[in-house]
Each structure stands twice: as structure tokens, then as C-alpha cells.
Amino acid sequence: MQRSDVRRGDGTWVGLSLEVRNRPLPGLGVLSAGARLLLAQESRTVVLAVVAERPQGVG
């Protein structure tokens, strides 16, 4: 990980930047778009679902 300061043009410090390199990808990921939900393990789909309009379940 590389740490660096973020500064304005006049040199005023405004924040901190962290750059992470060579990190392992997570084995399990959750993606969503609208009412759709995708649970994937690496490149394999584990669950593909539509969340009910009233959040009481998944189909």
C-alpha cells in the first residue's frame, strides 16, 4: 500500500490517498442492479435472484 497526501494547488492539505497494489480478489462477490441480485464465486454464478418489491423475500 502506498500512502500520499492530497493537496490543493496552493499546497493546502485536503486529504489522504491510499493506493493498494497486488491485492487478491475476493472469492465471493455480491452485485446488484435495481431489483436484481447476483452472488458470484470467482466467475461462477451462485445465486441470481430478483428481490421482491416489498423486501420480504427473494425469488
N, C-alpha and C positions, 0 to 999 in steps of 0.2 A: 504494500500500500504506500502511495506517495501522498504526502500532505503538502499543501501550498496555500498561501494567503491569497484572498481575492481583494483587490484594491481598485478604487476609482481612478480616473485619470489624474486626479490631483494627489494621489498617494494615500488617501484615506482608506483605512481598513474597513471592509464591509462584510467579510465572511471568510469561510474556510472551505477549501476544495479538497476532497479525498478521491483519489483515483486508485481503483483496485484492478490489478492485472492478474491474469492466470488463475482466476478463481474457478473452482469446479462448479458445473451447472447442477442445480438441484435435481434429484431423482424423481420428484413428484411436483407437478405444477397445476395450478387452478387458473383457468381463463374464463372470462365472462364477457358477453355482449348482449345487452338487452336482457331478455328473459332466458337466454341460453347459458348453459354452464358446461364446461369441459374440464374433466380431471384427466391428466395425462401423465404417464410414467415414461420418461425419456421421449421417444417418438410414438409410443403406443397409447391409443385412447383407452382409458379405463372406464370412465363414465361420461356419457353425453346425454344431457338432460335439459328439460325446459322447466323452469321454476314457475309454479302456479301464480296467477295474478295476485291472489291473496296469499302471502307467504305461509302456507300451511302444509306444503309438501312439494315434492319434485316428481315429475313423470318422465 
